Amino acid sequence: MLEVNKIYNLPCEEGLKKIEDESIDAIVTDPPYGIGFNYHGKKDVSNNPEEYWKWLQPIYKEMLRVLKPGGFMAIWQTQLYFKYFWEWFGENIHIYIGAKNFVQIRKTPIVHGYDPIIMKYKKGKPLRPKKQYRSIDFYVANTASYVTNTKAIERQHPCPRPIDQVNRKERN
């Protein structure tokens, strides 16, 4: 059994197996996208949707196992596999758009200015705050700051995420 409030540096395939059934309130994850990306010398898990889901499906099932009834799940994904989301994650998903105010240019015909984030609650009464801070399905993050600031904490990750995209914002 894992300890409460302790960080484990384990691959999720190992770490999830150490967690009790239905013991987690929420899971927020940004797995590799399965698009053939090179993460500081480590190749992505696949480069096509079939191989990617073959890798992610057992992890997804483990996430559902450890999530409490009504627990929340958010999984960053790639726009390239958008058409598969309902097949993979079920009909009861919502797509949250993690928009960017600056897009890194890659050698692709079209560069997407957002990442789709699969959001869903496990069956049961949703575990959520009485007063939600964000009730819209998108957020435009300040990605330009960590692209231009070489000392930004986000730059320590091969695929940085804008911290303001996931921070709770107080309502005005």
Accessible surface in RSA format (square Angstrom, percent):
REM  Atomic radii and reference values for relative SASA: ProtOr
REM  Chains: A
REM  Algorithm: Lee & Richards
REM  Probe-radius: 1.40
REM  Slices: 20
REM RES _ NUM      All-atoms   Total-Side   Main-Chain    Non-polar    All polar
REM                ABS   REL    ABS   REL    ABS   REL    ABS   REL    ABS   REL
RES MET A   1   175.61  90.9 106.42  70.4  69.19 164.7  86.18  73.3  89.43 118.5
RES LEU A   2    36.03  20.1  28.30  20.2   7.73  19.4  28.35  19.9   7.68  20.7
RES GLU A   3   108.94  62.5  94.57  71.5  14.37  34.2  39.67  76.7  69.27  56.6
RES VAL A   4   124.50  81.9  99.57  90.1  24.93  60.1 105.66  91.8  18.84  51.1
RES ASN A   5   152.07 104.9 103.19  99.7  48.87 117.7  39.65  95.4 112.42 108.7
RES LYS A   6   111.22  54.3  90.29  55.4  20.94  49.8  53.13  47.8  58.10  61.9
RES ILE A   7   166.72  94.9 142.11 105.9  24.60  59.3 145.64 104.9  21.08  57.2
RES TYR A   8    78.57  36.7  52.51  29.9  26.06  67.8  48.84  36.7  29.73  36.6
RES ASN A   9   154.10 106.3 122.87 118.7  31.23  75.2  35.78  86.1 118.32 114.4
RES LEU A  10    65.08  36.2  41.22  29.5  23.86  60.0  43.32  30.4  21.76  58.6
RES PRO A  11    74.93  54.6  62.17  56.7  12.75  46.4  74.16  61.2   0.76   4.7
RES CYS A  12    52.58  39.8  42.81  47.7   9.77  23.0  31.69  80.3  20.89  22.5
RES GLU A  13    67.67  38.9  62.81  47.5   4.86  11.6  47.17  91.2  20.49  16.7
RES GLU A  14    88.40  50.8  82.89  62.7   5.50  13.1  35.63  68.9  52.76  43.1
RES GLY A  15    10.20  12.6   0.00   N/A  10.20  12.6  10.20  28.0   0.00   0.0
RES LEU A  16    19.27  10.7  18.09  12.9   1.18   3.0  18.09  12.7   1.18   3.2
RES LYS A  17   146.16  71.3 118.79  72.9  27.37  65.2  70.50  63.5  75.65  80.6
RES LYS A  18   103.86  50.7  91.88  56.4  11.97  28.5  44.45  40.0  59.41  63.3
RES ILE A  19    30.73  17.5  25.46  19.0   5.27  12.7  27.64  19.9   3.08   8.4
RES GLU A  20    90.62  52.0  80.71  61.1   9.91  23.6  38.29  74.1  52.33  42.7
RES ASP A  21    93.86  65.7  77.73  77.4  16.14  38.2  24.73  58.2  69.13  68.9
RES GLU A  22    86.91  49.9  72.48  54.8  14.43  34.4  15.35  29.7  71.56  58.4
RES SER A  23    46.42  39.2  24.54  32.7  21.88  50.4  26.47  56.4  19.95  27.9
RES ILE A  24    51.11  29.1  49.50  36.9   1.61   3.9  51.11  36.8   0.00   0.0
RES ASP A  25    77.42  54.2  71.70  71.4   5.72  13.5  25.08  59.0  52.35  52.2
RES ALA A  26    50.93  46.8  32.95  50.9  17.97  40.9  33.02  46.5  17.90  47.4
RES ILE A  27    23.69  13.5  19.99  14.9   3.69   8.9  23.69  17.1   0.00   0.0
RES VAL A  28    91.19  60.0  59.85  54.2  31.34  75.5  59.85  52.0  31.34  85.0
RES THR A  29    39.51  28.1  33.24  33.7   6.28  15.0  16.84  22.6  22.67  34.3
RES ASP A  30    54.31  38.0  27.11  27.0  27.20  64.3  20.49  48.2  33.82  33.7
RES PRO A  31    16.58  12.1   8.59   7.8   7.98  29.0  14.41  11.9   2.16  13.5
RES PRO A  32    43.59  31.8  39.90  36.4   3.69  13.4  43.01  35.5   0.59   3.6
RES TYR A  33    26.26  12.3  25.89  14.7   0.37   1.0  26.26  19.7   0.00   0.0
RES GLY A  34     0.00   0.0   0.00   N/A   0.00   0.0   0.00   0.0   0.00   0.0
RES ILE A  35    50.56  28.8  24.97  18.6  25.59  61.7  26.81  19.3  23.76  64.5
RES GLY A  36    25.86  31.9   0.00   N/A  25.86  31.9   4.87  13.4  21.00  47.0
RES PHE A  37    54.64  27.3  48.53  30.1   6.11  15.9  54.64  33.1   0.00   0.0
RES ASN A  38    94.14  64.9  80.47  77.8  13.67  32.9  30.55  73.5  63.59  61.5
RES TYR A  39    40.45  18.9  36.10  20.5   4.35  11.3  29.29  22.0  11.16  13.8
RES HIS A  40   150.17  82.1 109.12  75.8  41.05 105.0  94.41  97.3  55.76  64.9
RES GLY A  41    68.15  84.0   0.00   N/A  68.15  84.0  31.52  86.5  36.63  82.0
RES LYS A  42   156.53  76.4 151.79  93.1   4.74  11.3  99.62  89.7  56.91  60.6
RES LYS A  43   140.86  68.7 123.69  75.9  17.17  40.9 106.94  96.3  33.91  36.1
RES ASP A  44     9.77   6.8   0.00   0.0   9.77  23.1   0.17   0.4   9.60   9.6
RES VAL A  45    58.56  38.5  24.87  22.5  33.69  81.2  33.22  28.9  25.34  68.7
RES SER A  46     9.55   8.1   0.07   0.1   9.47  21.8   9.39  20.0   0.16   0.2
RES ASN A  47    96.45  66.5  74.73  72.2  21.72  52.3   9.01  21.7  87.44  84.5
RES ASN A  48    40.92  28.2  39.65  38.3   1.27   3.1  22.45  54.0  18.47  17.9
RES PRO A  49    22.27  16.2  22.05  20.1   0.21   0.8  22.21  18.3   0.06   0.4
RES GLU A  50   118.63  68.1 105.38  79.7  13.25  31.6  73.40 142.0  45.23  36.9
RES GLU A  51    91.04  52.3  85.98  65.0   5.06  12.0  33.95  65.7  57.09  46.6
RES TYR A  52     0.25   0.1   0.25   0.1   0.00   0.0   0.21   0.2   0.04   0.0
RES TRP A  53    34.28  13.8  34.28  16.6   0.00   0.0  25.56  13.6   8.71  14.1
RES LYS A  54   163.30  79.7 148.41  91.1  14.89  35.4  98.23  88.4  65.07  69.3
RES TRP A  55    59.22  23.8  48.57  23.5  10.65  25.0  50.79  27.1   8.43  13.7
RES LEU A  56     1.12   0.6   1.12   0.8   0.00   0.0   1.12   0.8   0.00   0.0
RES GLN A  57    63.89  35.7  63.89  46.7   0.00   0.0   2.24   4.8  61.66  46.8
RES PRO A  58    74.80  54.5  69.28  63.2   5.52  20.1  73.32  60.5   1.48   9.2
RES ILE A  59     9.89   5.6   8.57   6.4   1.32   3.2   9.89   7.1   0.00   0.0
RES TYR A  60    13.06   6.1  13.06   7.4   0.00   0.0  11.88   8.9   1.19   1.5
RES LYS A  61   123.15  60.1 116.62  71.6   6.52  15.5  68.11  61.3  55.04  58.6
RES GLU A  62    39.61  22.7  39.61  30.0   0.00   0.0  10.67  20.6  28.95  23.6
RES MET A  63     6.30   3.3   6.30   4.2   0.00   0.0   1.38   1.2   4.92   6.5
RES LEU A  64    46.98  26.2  46.42  33.2   0.56   1.4  46.71  32.8   0.27   0.7
RES ARG A  65    70.13  29.4  59.76  30.5  10.37  24.7  56.76  77.6  13.37   8.1
RES VAL A  66     0.38   0.2   0.38   0.3   0.00   0.0   0.38   0.3   0.00   0.0
RES LEU A  67     0.41   0.2   0.41   0.3   0.00   0.0   0.41   0.3   0.00   0.0
RES LYS A  68    74.11  36.2  74.11  45.5   0.00   0.0  31.80  28.6  42.30  45.1
RES PRO A  69    65.58  47.8  59.13  53.9   6.45  23.4  59.13  48.8   6.45  40.1
RES GLY A  70     0.00   0.0   0.00   N/A   0.00   0.0   0.00   0.0   0.00   0.0
RES GLY A  71     0.00   0.0   0.00   N/A   0.00   0.0   0.00   0.0   0.00   0.0
RES PHE A  72    41.31  20.7  41.31  25.6   0.00   0.0  41.31  25.0   0.00   0.0
RES MET A  73     0.26   0.1   0.19   0.1   0.07   0.2   0.19   0.2   0.07   0.1
RES ALA A  74     6.95   6.4   6.95  10.7   0.00   0.0   6.95   9.8   0.00   0.0
RES ILE A  75     0.03   0.0   0.03   0.0   0.00   0.0   0.03   0.0   0.00   0.0
RES TRP A  76    12.40   5.0  12.40   6.0   0.00   0.0  12.23   6.5   0.16   0.3
RES GLN A  77     0.44   0.2   0.39   0.3   0.05   0.1   0.12   0.3   0.32   0.2
RES THR A  78     9.56   6.8   8.61   8.7   0.95   2.3   1.15   1.5   8.41  12.7
RES GLN A  79    43.50  24.3  37.08  27.1   6.42  15.3   2.70   5.7  40.80  30.9
RES LEU A  80   110.46  61.5  84.66  60.6  25.80  64.9  88.80  62.4  21.66  58.3
RES TYR A  81    11.83   5.5  11.83   6.7   0.00   0.0   9.54   7.2   2.29   2.8
RES PHE A  82    61.48  30.8  61.48  38.1   0.00   0.0  61.48  37.3   0.00   0.0
RES LYS A  83   158.67  77.4 129.25  79.3  29.41  70.0  81.47  73.3  77.19  82.2
RES TYR A  84    43.04  20.1  43.04  24.5   0.00   0.0  26.65  20.0  16.39  20.2
RES PHE A  85     0.00   0.0   0.00   0.0   0.00   0.0   0.00   0.0   0.00   0.0
RES TRP A  86    85.57  34.3  81.69  39.5   3.88   9.1  68.08  36.3  17.49  28.4
RES GLU A  87   138.89  79.7 102.01  77.2  36.88  87.8  50.56  97.8  88.33  72.1
RES TRP A  88    17.51   7.0   6.86   3.3  10.65  25.0   2.21   1.2  15.30  24.8
RES PHE A  89     2.27   1.1   0.00   0.0   2.27   5.9   1.42   0.9   0.85   2.4
RES GLY A  90    27.32  33.7   0.00   N/A  27.32  33.7  26.05  71.5   1.27   2.8
RES GLU A  91   146.71  84.2 125.19  94.7  21.52  51.2  65.90 127.5  80.80  66.0
RES ASN A  92    86.99  60.0  70.34  68.0  16.65  40.1  47.65 114.7  39.35  38.0
RES ILE A  93    14.04   8.0   0.00   0.0  14.04  33.8   0.00   0.0  14.04  38.1
RES HIS A  94   129.68  70.9 124.81  86.8   4.87  12.5  80.60  83.1  49.08  57.1
RES ILE A  95    29.75  16.9  16.33  12.2  13.42  32.4  16.41  11.8  13.34  36.2
RES TYR A  96    23.10  10.8  22.47  12.8   0.63   1.6  23.03  17.3   0.07   0.1
RES ILE A  97    46.22  26.3  46.22  34.4   0.00   0.0  46.22  33.3   0.00   0.0
RES GLY A  98     0.53   0.7   0.00   N/A   0.53   0.7   0.01   0.0   0.52   1.2
RES ALA A  99    16.48  15.2  16.48  25.4   0.00   0.0  16.48  23.2   0.00   0.0
RES LYS A 100    43.41  21.2  28.64  17.6  14.77  35.2   5.65   5.1  37.76  40.2
RES ASN A 101    84.41  58.2  47.34  45.7  37.07  89.2  26.75  64.4  57.65  55.7
RES PHE A 102    85.00  42.5  79.93  49.5   5.08  13.2  85.00  51.5   0.00   0.0
RES VAL A 103    36.34  23.9  29.28  26.5   7.06  17.0  29.28  25.4   7.06  19.1
RES GLN A 104    65.38  36.6  59.89  43.8   5.49  13.1  42.21  89.8  23.17  17.6
RES ILE A 105   148.91  84.7 118.70  88.4  30.22  72.8 118.70  85.5  30.22  82.0
RES ARG A 106   115.23  48.4 105.30  53.7   9.92  23.6  49.15  67.2  66.08  40.0
RES LYS A 107   216.69 105.7 176.89 108.5  39.80  94.8 129.51 116.6  87.18  92.9
RES THR A 108    71.50  50.9  51.99  52.7  19.51  46.5  54.46  73.2  17.04  25.8
RES PRO A 109   141.87 103.4 100.07  91.2  41.80 151.9 113.17  93.4  28.70 178.4
RES ILE A 110   128.11  72.9 116.31  86.6  11.80  28.4 120.05  86.4   8.06  21.9
RES VAL A 111    52.95  34.8  27.90  25.3  25.05  60.4  30.06  26.1  22.89  62.1
RES HIS A 112    63.42  34.7  53.89  37.5   9.54  24.4  42.07  43.4  21.36  24.8
RES GLY A 113    29.02  35.8   0.00   N/A  29.02  35.8  17.61  48.3  11.41  25.6
RES TYR A 114    57.68  26.9  56.04  31.9   1.65   4.3  38.87  29.2  18.81  23.2
RES ASP A 115    12.73   8.9  12.73  12.7   0.00   0.0   0.39   0.9  12.34  12.3
RES PRO A 116     0.00   0.0   0.00   0.0   0.00   0.0   0.00   0.0   0.00   0.0
RES ILE A 117     4.27   2.4   4.27   3.2   0.00   0.0   4.27   3.1   0.00   0.0
RES ILE A 118     0.29   0.2   0.10   0.1   0.19   0.5   0.10   0.1   0.19   0.5
RES MET A 119    50.62  26.2  50.56  33.5   0.06   0.1  45.90  39.0   4.72   6.3
RES LYS A 120    18.38   9.0  16.52  10.1   1.85   4.4   4.36   3.9  14.02  14.9
RES TYR A 121    58.48  27.3  51.42  29.3   7.06  18.4  37.38  28.1  21.10  26.0
RES LYS A 122    37.24  18.2  34.18  21.0   3.06   7.3  32.00  28.8   5.25   5.6
RES LYS A 123   188.11  91.8 170.88 104.8  17.23  41.0 122.76 110.5  65.35  69.6
RES GLY A 124    40.16  49.5   0.00   N/A  40.16  49.5  25.80  70.8  14.36  32.2
RES LYS A 125   181.06  88.3 163.06 100.0  18.00  42.8 112.12 100.9  68.93  73.4
RES PRO A 126    48.15  35.1  37.77  34.4  10.39  37.8  37.77  31.2  10.39  64.6
RES LEU A 127    77.66  43.2  61.18  43.8  16.48  41.4  67.01  47.1  10.65  28.7
RES ARG A 128   127.09  53.4  97.09  49.5  30.00  71.4  14.27  19.5 112.82  68.4
RES PRO A 129    84.03  61.2  68.36  62.3  15.66  56.9  80.15  66.2   3.88  24.1
RES LYS A 130   208.01 101.5 166.84 102.4  41.17  98.0 118.19 106.4  89.81  95.7
RES LYS A 131   159.23  77.7 152.49  93.6   6.74  16.0  99.04  89.1  60.19  64.1
RES GLN A 132    63.04  35.3  59.62  43.6   3.42   8.1  21.32  45.4  41.72  31.6
RES TYR A 133    70.28  32.8  51.44  29.3  18.84  49.0  22.89  17.2  47.39  58.4
RES ARG A 134    60.76  25.5  41.13  21.0  19.63  46.7  33.66  46.0  27.10  16.4
RES SER A 135   103.13  87.1  63.22  84.4  39.91  91.9  38.99  83.0  64.14  89.9
RES ILE A 136    97.20  55.3  83.53  62.2  13.67  33.0  89.16  64.2   8.04  21.8
RES ASP A 137    93.66  65.6  88.40  88.0   5.26  12.4  28.98  68.2  64.68  64.5
RES PHE A 138    89.59  44.8  89.59  55.5   0.00   0.0  89.59  54.3   0.00   0.0
RES TYR A 139    44.44  20.7  43.37  24.7   1.07   2.8  30.05  22.6  14.38  17.7
RES VAL A 140    79.45  52.3  62.27  56.4  17.18  41.4  62.27  54.1  17.18  46.6
RES ALA A 141     0.65   0.6   0.00   0.0   0.65   1.5   0.46   0.6   0.19   0.5
RES ASN A 142    68.95  47.5  64.66  62.5   4.29  10.3  20.64  49.7  48.31  46.7
RES THR A 143     0.04   0.0   0.04   0.0   0.00   0.0   0.04   0.1   0.00   0.0
RES ALA A 144    33.20  30.5  32.68  50.4   0.51   1.2  33.19  46.7   0.01   0.0
RES SER A 145    51.54  43.5  43.81  58.5   7.73  17.8  37.75  80.4  13.78  19.3
RES TYR A 146     5.52   2.6   5.49   3.1   0.03   0.1   2.33   1.8   3.19   3.9
RES VAL A 147    46.88  30.8  33.85  30.6  13.02  31.4  36.22  31.5  10.66  28.9
RES THR A 148   110.73  78.8  80.77  81.9  29.96  71.4  72.56  97.5  38.18  57.7
RES ASN A 149    72.95  50.3  66.52  64.3   6.43  15.5  20.97  50.5  51.98  50.2
RES THR A 150   100.62  71.6  80.04  81.1  20.58  49.1  56.56  76.0  44.06  66.6
RES LYS A 151   184.39  90.0 154.57  94.8  29.82  71.0 112.97 101.7  71.42  76.1
RES ALA A 152    14.84  13.6   6.65  10.3   8.19  18.6  13.16  18.5   1.68   4.4
RES ILE A 153   111.88  63.7 101.60  75.7  10.28  24.8 102.79  74.0   9.09  24.7
RES GLU A 154    31.16  17.9  23.41  17.7   7.75  18.5   9.54  18.5  21.62  17.7
RES ARG A 155   100.97  42.4  78.28  39.9  22.70  54.0  16.83  23.0  84.14  51.0
RES GLN A 156   146.36  81.8 112.60  82.3  33.76  80.4  47.95 102.1  98.41  74.6
RES HIS A 157    98.46  53.8  93.21  64.8   5.25  13.4  64.57  66.5  33.89  39.4
RES PRO A 158    44.42  32.4  23.96  21.8  20.46  74.4  28.62  23.6  15.80  98.2
RES CYS A 159    28.25  21.4  23.03  25.7   5.22  12.3  19.36  49.1   8.89   9.6
RES PRO A 160    24.63  17.9  19.16  17.5   5.47  19.9  19.55  16.1   5.08  31.6
RES ARG A 161    52.66  22.1  45.16  23.0   7.50  17.9  29.97  41.0  22.69  13.8
RES PRO A 162     3.92   2.9   2.93   2.7   0.99   3.6   3.67   3.0   0.24   1.5
RES ILE A 163    74.17  42.2  72.03  53.7   2.15   5.2  73.17  52.7   1.01   2.7
RES ASP A 164    33.19  23.3  30.02  29.9   3.18   7.5  19.32  45.5  13.87  13.8
RES GLN A 165     6.85   3.8   4.01   2.9   2.83   6.7   0.61   1.3   6.23   4.7
RES VAL A 166    83.32  54.8  53.11  48.1  30.21  72.8  57.69  50.1  25.63  69.5
RES ASN A 167    66.45  45.8  61.25  59.2   5.21  12.5  11.57  27.9  54.88  53.0
RES ARG A 168   161.01  67.6 128.15  65.3  32.86  78.2  54.62  74.6 106.39  64.5
RES LYS A 169    82.22  40.1  79.50  48.8   2.72   6.5  48.44  43.6  33.77  36.0
RES GLU A 170   114.61  65.8  95.25  72.1  19.36  46.1  60.43 116.9  54.18  44.2
RES ARG A 171   144.50  60.7 116.11  59.2  28.39  67.6  57.02  77.9  87.48  53.0
RES ASN A 172   197.43 136.1 123.65 119.5  73.78 177.7  68.37 164.5 129.06 124.7
END  Absolute sums over single chains surface
CHAIN  1 A    11532.8       9355.0       2177.8       6734.6       4798.2
END  Absolute sums over all chains
TOTAL         11532.8       9355.0       2177.8       6734.6       4798.2
